[in-house]
């Protein structure tokens, strides 16, 4: 096993591409490319899809990255533990995320972290506006995005991908029937995320790589997922929302997943940090905790706690 190749591969994925990684690390892009190509040759499998415009992980690449990232985190945790020399974690951590992530994901796991580290003080900034980590004094940020985030000198570490789906009242799901297709959504009122007016359409991805775009008239607009979820449950229209946000309501029968074979996007969730070297131990500890725990919380409709509302 060549840990150097694994480390370079993780850096390329974390930074969002070869050019960004080369700039942040201060090494030639060609060196990173050689390391990743050597890794793929040694494993005899392709880990990255690369073209002139974007980079993405193959299925094998996602699996390798997940385990390699955990290994790198383990080494960093070991070094942090040695630096702490057994002392209890203490101090403040400023964490930024969207309101939806705070309500439906972090609210379920952060109490465990704080219970395990009673001398750590958490300051949670829940806003749908991206925080300026440096200007706002933020240590960590959980961000959702559908394309590579712009290079900002920050470290970007992938947490998971989150499936979104169309949700509506159970009566609407019964009316559409189990064999419904995107064309059956024509004329149904929509509940749009974001309060600013615009051209609204559900962009759907289905089986066998099929896609569909279905325009809709917004009956209600809001940047608050709770309000949209409640409106959908009340029968006011169809809302595209993350699976983990609606899991409890689906399990309780208040909401139904419409067109379950189709998704309304699978944005990526990333953890943004200033960089691991020199970070306070409590910041490193919370970052490791989020990378470990958030994927299970955000993995989809059927796996969440039905009581998590």
DRENLOMAR-102506 format. One record per residue (C-alpha): residue in one letter; x, y negated, z. Coordinates in pm, 1 decimal. Example, Ala and Ser with C-alpha at 12.3 -4.5 7.8 and 13.67 -1.06 7.14 Angstrom:
<rs>
['a' [1230.0 450.0 780.0]]
['s' [1367.0 106.0 714.0]]
</rs>
This chain:
<rs>
['x' [0.0 0.0 0.0]]
['x' [135.8 -341.9 -97.1]]
['x' [8.2 -593.4 160.0]]
['x' [157.4 -878.5 -41.4]]
['x' [-64.3 -795.1 -341.8]]
['x' [-367.6 -760.0 -116.6]]
['x' [-297.1 -1097.5 48.2]]
['x' [-263.6 -1275.4 -286.6]]
['x' [-586.5 -1116.4 -412.8]]
['x' [-774.6 -1232.5 -101.1]]
['x' [-636.3 -1583.7 -141.5]]
['x' [-756.3 -1602.6 -504.6]]
['x' [-1107.9 -1494.3 -402.4]]
['x' [-1118.3 -1718.8 -93.6]]
['x' [-1005.7 -2026.4 -288.0]]
['x' [-1247.3 -1957.2 -574.4]]
['x' [-997.6 -1893.4 -854.0]]
['x' [-632.4 -1877.3 -958.8]]
['x' [-587.7 -2251.0 -1020.5]]
['x' [-741.0 -2354.5 -687.9]]
['x' [-540.3 -2091.4 -499.2]]
['x' [-219.0 -2199.3 -669.0]]
['x' [-278.9 -2564.3 -573.9]]
['x' [-362.1 -2489.5 -211.3]]
['x' [-80.3 -2239.0 -161.6]]
['x' [174.0 -2439.5 -358.2]]
['x' [279.5 -2147.2 -578.3]]
['x' [271.6 -2100.1 -957.0]]
['x' [-53.8 -1972.2 -1098.6]]
['x' [146.8 -1712.2 -1293.6]]
['x' [270.3 -1556.5 -969.1]]
['x' [-83.7 -1508.0 -843.4]]
['x' [-188.2 -1360.6 -1176.8]]
['x' [101.8 -1113.5 -1171.4]]
['x' [21.8 -1002.9 -818.3]]
['x' [-346.2 -940.5 -896.8]]
['x' [-267.5 -761.5 -1223.3]]
['x' [-16.5 -541.4 -1041.7]]
['x' [-278.1 -460.4 -778.9]]
['x' [-535.5 -367.4 -1045.3]]
['x' [-276.6 -153.1 -1223.7]]
['x' [-182.5 26.7 -902.5]]
['x' [-546.5 96.1 -818.2]]
['x' [-626.9 172.5 -1183.8]]
['x' [-943.6 -35.8 -1170.1]]
['x' [-1057.7 -384.2 -1253.6]]
['x' [-1124.7 -606.5 -953.5]]
['x' [-1193.7 -941.5 -1121.3]]
['x' [-1386.1 -1049.4 -1429.4]]
['x' [-1198.7 -1344.1 -1580.6]]
['x' [-1269.9 -1575.7 -1870.6]]
['x' [-1187.6 -1935.9 -1953.9]]
['x' [-1475.6 -2076.6 -1749.6]]
['x' [-1535.8 -1861.8 -1443.0]]
['x' [-1419.6 -1575.8 -1228.0]]
['x' [-1628.0 -1313.1 -1050.3]]
['x' [-1573.4 -991.4 -858.9]]
['x' [-1653.2 -649.8 -1001.2]]
['x' [-1834.6 -402.8 -776.8]]
['x' [-1499.6 -240.2 -695.3]]
['x' [-1351.7 -585.5 -637.4]]
['x' [-1622.5 -674.3 -386.4]]
['x' [-1556.6 -354.4 -191.6]]
['x' [-1179.3 -406.7 -196.2]]
['x' [-1212.1 -772.7 -98.3]]
['x' [-1441.1 -692.6 193.6]]
['x' [-1196.5 -443.3 344.0]]
['x' [-885.7 -647.5 259.6]]
['x' [-1041.5 -957.8 413.9]]
['x' [-1115.9 -762.0 731.3]]
['x' [-755.0 -641.5 739.5]]
['x' [-623.9 -997.2 702.2]]
['x' [-863.2 -1115.5 971.8]]
['x' [-739.5 -837.1 1195.9]]
['x' [-379.9 -950.2 1155.3]]
['x' [-480.2 -1312.0 1222.2]]
['x' [-678.3 -1203.8 1528.8]]
['x' [-378.6 -1008.0 1657.6]]
['x' [-155.5 -1313.4 1619.9]]
['x' [-414.0 -1535.4 1789.0]]
['x' [-443.8 -1286.7 2074.5]]
['x' [-67.0 -1286.2 2117.1]]
['x' [-59.8 -1667.4 2119.9]]
['x' [-336.4 -1680.1 2379.4]]
['x' [-142.0 -1431.8 2594.4]]
['x' [-464.5 -1293.3 2734.0]]
['x' [-616.1 -1625.7 2834.7]]
['x' [-993.2 -1680.1 2815.6]]
['x' [-1122.0 -1867.3 2510.9]]
['x' [-1232.4 -2219.7 2590.4]]
['x' [-1299.5 -2547.7 2416.5]]
['x' [-1543.9 -2692.5 2164.0]]
['x' [-1629.0 -2572.2 1813.9]]
['x' [-1824.1 -2786.4 1566.3]]
['x' [-2020.7 -2573.7 1319.4]]
['x' [-2221.2 -2709.4 1023.6]]
['x' [-2489.5 -2524.9 825.4]]
['x' [-2828.3 -2575.2 661.9]]
['x' [-3142.5 -2586.6 873.1]]
['x' [-3258.8 -2254.2 727.4]]
['x' [-2933.8 -2074.7 813.6]]
['x' [-2948.2 -2219.4 1166.2]]
['x' [-3308.4 -2113.0 1223.8]]
['x' [-3315.9 -1769.7 1063.8]]
['x' [-2959.3 -1638.1 1083.4]]
['x' [-2734.1 -1812.3 1332.3]]
['x' [-3008.4 -1835.6 1593.5]]
['x' [-3008.2 -1456.1 1611.8]]
['x' [-2634.7 -1405.0 1667.4]]
['x' [-2479.5 -1716.3 1823.4]]
['x' [-2619.6 -1645.7 2172.7]]
['x' [-2415.5 -1323.4 2176.5]]
['x' [-2096.4 -1508.9 2089.7]]
['x' [-2155.8 -1772.3 2355.9]]
['x' [-2246.1 -1509.2 2616.5]]
['x' [-1917.0 -1331.3 2544.4]]
['x' [-1720.5 -1658.4 2569.7]]
['x' [-1881.5 -1865.8 2847.2]]
['x' [-1614.4 -2137.8 2833.7]]
['x' [-1667.8 -2213.3 2464.9]]
['x' [-1892.0 -2511.3 2385.6]]
['x' [-2073.2 -2501.4 2049.5]]
['x' [-2189.2 -2810.5 1863.0]]
['x' [-2420.2 -2700.2 1582.2]]
['x' [-2489.8 -2950.5 1304.6]]
['x' [-2797.2 -2825.6 1115.5]]
['x' [-2854.7 -3030.9 801.3]]
['x' [-2933.4 -2963.4 436.3]]
['x' [-2664.9 -3215.4 339.9]]
['x' [-2310.7 -3079.6 304.7]]
['x' [-2093.0 -3202.8 589.0]]
['x' [-1754.8 -3362.0 528.9]]
['x' [-1542.7 -3129.7 741.0]]
['x' [-1260.7 -3378.8 778.6]]
['x' [-1461.3 -3700.2 800.3]]
['x' [-1729.2 -3556.1 1030.3]]
['x' [-1490.9 -3365.4 1254.4]]
['x' [-1640.2 -3026.4 1162.5]]
['x' [-1438.6 -2710.3 1229.4]]
['x' [-1645.7 -2458.8 1029.9]]
['x' [-1925.5 -2482.7 771.4]]
['x' [-2157.3 -2214.5 634.7]]
['x' [-2259.5 -2309.1 280.3]]
['x' [-2477.7 -2154.2 11.6]]
['x' [-2384.9 -2205.9 -353.0]]
['x' [-2459.3 -2060.8 -696.1]]
['x' [-2125.1 -2154.6 -857.7]]
['x' [-1768.6 -2200.0 -739.5]]
['x' [-1740.4 -2486.1 -494.0]]
['x' [-1507.5 -2766.4 -605.9]]
['x' [-1151.9 -2744.5 -480.2]]
['x' [-1120.9 -2970.4 -178.0]]
['x' [-815.3 -2833.8 -2.4]]
['x' [-1043.6 -2632.9 228.6]]
['x' [-1033.8 -2256.8 269.5]]
['x' [-1342.2 -2087.4 120.5]]
['x' [-1414.0 -1736.1 248.9]]
['x' [-1697.5 -1529.5 109.2]]
['x' [-1952.7 -1401.6 361.9]]
['x' [-2217.1 -1233.4 145.6]]
['x' [-2470.6 -1280.3 -133.0]]
['x' [-2830.0 -1353.8 -34.1]]
['x' [-3121.4 -1231.3 -245.6]]
['x' [-3408.7 -1476.0 -289.4]]
['x' [-3755.5 -1358.1 -384.6]]
['x' [-4100.5 -1490.8 -459.1]]
['x' [-4334.7 -1478.6 -160.2]]
['x' [-4705.5 -1541.4 -122.1]]
['x' [-5010.8 -1446.7 79.4]]
['x' [-5099.3 -1072.3 87.3]]
['x' [-5425.8 -1147.9 -94.4]]
['x' [-5228.7 -1296.6 -382.3]]
['x' [-5003.7 -990.1 -398.1]]
['x' [-5311.9 -766.5 -416.9]]
['x' [-5454.7 -980.8 -693.7]]
['x' [-5135.9 -957.5 -897.6]]
['x' [-5110.8 -582.4 -844.8]]
['x' [-4803.5 -356.4 -825.0]]
['x' [-4727.6 -375.6 -1198.2]]
['x' [-4719.2 -754.8 -1222.2]]
['x' [-4465.9 -927.3 -1447.2]]
['x' [-4338.6 -1287.9 -1460.5]]
['x' [-4604.2 -1378.6 -1717.7]]
['x' [-4869.9 -1305.5 -1454.3]]
['x' [-4739.5 -1602.4 -1255.3]]
['x' [-4854.5 -1849.9 -1521.3]]
['x' [-5089.0 -2107.2 -1370.6]]
['x' [-5016.5 -2021.6 -1007.8]]
['x' [-4932.6 -2319.9 -784.8]]
['x' [-4577.6 -2333.1 -653.9]]
['x' [-4420.5 -2444.9 -328.9]]
['x' [-4091.5 -2615.2 -415.1]]
['x' [-3783.5 -2634.5 -195.8]]
['x' [-3662.3 -2995.5 -199.7]]
['x' [-3877.9 -3302.5 -159.8]]
['x' [-3760.1 -3493.8 -466.2]]
['x' [-3985.3 -3464.3 -776.0]]
['x' [-3850.5 -3275.2 -1074.1]]
['x' [-3920.0 -3015.5 -1341.6]]
['x' [-3998.4 -2696.7 -1150.0]]
['x' [-3951.4 -2341.6 -1273.0]]
['x' [-3879.8 -2004.3 -1116.4]]
['x' [-3562.2 -1860.1 -1270.8]]
['x' [-3598.2 -1485.4 -1228.9]]
['x' [-3364.1 -1191.0 -1281.1]]
['x' [-3517.9 -849.5 -1324.4]]
['x' [-3436.9 -488.4 -1397.4]]
['x' [-3191.9 -397.7 -1674.5]]
['x' [-3049.9 -749.2 -1685.0]]
['x' [-3375.7 -910.4 -1797.6]]
['x' [-3441.8 -1274.0 -1708.0]]
['x' [-3741.1 -1505.9 -1718.0]]
['x' [-3812.3 -1871.6 -1650.9]]
['x' [-4165.0 -1953.0 -1533.9]]
['x' [-4259.5 -2323.4 -1503.8]]
['x' [-4498.1 -2414.5 -1224.0]]
['x' [-4676.3 -2716.2 -1083.3]]
['x' [-4565.0 -2791.3 -728.1]]
['x' [-4859.4 -2800.1 -489.7]]
['x' [-4622.1 -2891.2 -208.9]]
['x' [-4258.3 -2995.0 -185.1]]
['x' [-4037.9 -2977.1 124.2]]
['x' [-3675.9 -2927.9 223.9]]
['x' [-3799.9 -2732.0 527.3]]
['x' [-3824.5 -2355.8 468.3]]
['x' [-4056.4 -2307.0 766.5]]
['x' [-4317.0 -2539.5 616.5]]
['x' [-4296.8 -2365.1 277.8]]
['x' [-4321.5 -2022.1 437.4]]
['x' [-4627.6 -2122.5 638.6]]
['x' [-4791.3 -2276.1 331.5]]
['x' [-4729.3 -1957.6 133.2]]
['x' [-4878.7 -1745.0 411.8]]
['x' [-5184.0 -1974.4 412.5]]
['x' [-5241.9 -1899.6 43.6]]
['x' [-5141.5 -2240.2 -91.2]]
['x' [-4900.9 -2105.5 -351.3]]
['x' [-4586.7 -1911.5 -432.2]]
['x' [-4253.8 -1991.3 -265.9]]
['x' [-3905.3 -1876.5 -364.9]]
['x' [-3722.2 -1814.2 -38.4]]
['x' [-3433.2 -1602.5 94.7]]
['x' [-3531.4 -1250.6 193.8]]
['x' [-3394.3 -1284.2 547.5]]
['x' [-3606.6 -1595.0 606.0]]
['x' [-3929.5 -1411.0 524.3]]
['x' [-3844.6 -1064.7 662.0]]
['x' [-4033.9 -1103.5 989.1]]
['x' [-4348.2 -1234.4 818.2]]
['x' [-4338.8 -960.8 554.2]]
['x' [-4303.9 -693.2 824.0]]
['x' [-4592.6 -847.8 1020.6]]
['x' [-4819.5 -865.5 714.6]]
['x' [-4839.0 -1243.5 702.2]]
['x' [-4649.1 -1263.6 372.8]]
['x' [-4591.8 -1034.8 75.7]]
['x' [-4299.9 -1009.6 -164.2]]
['x' [-4429.5 -1074.8 -515.4]]
['x' [-4268.8 -899.3 -813.7]]
['x' [-4032.1 -708.3 -581.0]]
['x' [-3815.7 -586.4 -869.0]]
['x' [-3735.0 -946.8 -961.1]]
['x' [-3512.9 -1187.9 -770.5]]
['x' [-3518.5 -1566.1 -775.6]]
['x' [-3140.9 -1588.9 -755.7]]
['x' [-2866.1 -1447.1 -534.4]]
['x' [-2659.7 -1742.9 -413.1]]
['x' [-2332.7 -1679.9 -236.9]]
['x' [-2276.9 -1772.3 126.6]]
['x' [-1927.6 -1893.5 212.7]]
['x' [-1747.2 -2001.9 526.2]]
['x' [-1546.8 -2321.6 484.4]]
['x' [-1252.9 -2394.8 714.7]]
['x' [-956.3 -2628.0 729.2]]
['x' [-718.5 -2332.6 713.1]]
['x' [-630.8 -2065.8 963.5]]
['x' [-274.9 -2170.9 1050.5]]
['x' [-279.6 -2379.4 1367.1]]
['x' [-657.2 -2356.7 1422.1]]
['x' [-766.9 -2349.4 1787.4]]
['x' [-828.5 -1992.9 1906.0]]
['x' [-1198.9 -2054.0 1972.9]]
['x' [-1244.3 -2171.6 1611.7]]
['x' [-1069.0 -1861.6 1477.1]]
['x' [-1278.2 -1640.5 1702.8]]
['x' [-1608.4 -1790.9 1586.6]]
['x' [-1499.9 -1770.8 1220.7]]
['x' [-1419.3 -1401.6 1259.5]]
['x' [-1751.7 -1343.3 1438.0]]
['x' [-1951.6 -1511.2 1159.7]]
['x' [-1770.1 -1319.8 884.7]]
['x' [-1842.7 -994.9 1065.9]]
['x' [-2202.7 -1051.0 1178.6]]
['x' [-2372.9 -1271.0 917.3]]
['x' [-2377.0 -1016.0 630.4]]
['x' [-2605.8 -781.0 825.7]]
['x' [-2838.4 -1063.9 929.3]]
['x' [-2871.4 -1199.2 575.3]]
['x' [-2886.6 -878.4 373.9]]
['x' [-3253.2 -882.6 277.8]]
['x' [-3622.7 -826.5 339.1]]
['x' [-3630.1 -474.7 466.8]]
['x' [-3343.3 -482.8 713.6]]
['x' [-3418.0 -774.9 939.2]]
['x' [-3571.8 -765.8 1281.3]]
['x' [-3951.0 -791.3 1238.7]]
['x' [-3967.8 -1006.8 1546.1]]
['x' [-3725.8 -1265.4 1412.5]]
['x' [-3947.9 -1553.2 1316.7]]
</rs>
